[in-house]
Amino acid sequence: MRIQRPIISAKALGREIRDQRKLLGLNQASTGRLVGVHQTTLSAVERGVSNVKIDTLLKIIAALRLELLIQPIQSQETPWEKIWNSDGS
């Protein structure tokens, strides 16, 4: 079982998608075909630089046997602007 980590940026989400794809032994081209997107789109998502549609992102997540869980941030001390403007590492 993989360790669950908070995702607070597109870059962090992209890393999780890439790690899961590799764990499943898939390359970007085959994953793209499975979902119906170009390899370049998947590459951009994995780098966290894509303005991908939410439905495409959810298809990628589902195809890689992941799920998106939304929950409140545990620390109420950090303003959301600081979280959003961080690199999300």
Sequence and secondary structure as in RCSB ss.txt:
>XXXX:A:sequence
MRIQRPIISAKALGREIRDQRKLLGLNQASTGRLVGVHQTTLSAVERGVSNVKIDTLLKIIAALRLELLIQPIQS
QETPWEKIWNSDGS
>XXXX:A:secstr
        SHHHHHHHHHHHHHHTT  HHHHHHHHT  HHHHHHHHHT     HHHHHHHHHHTT        S 
SSS HHHHHHS   
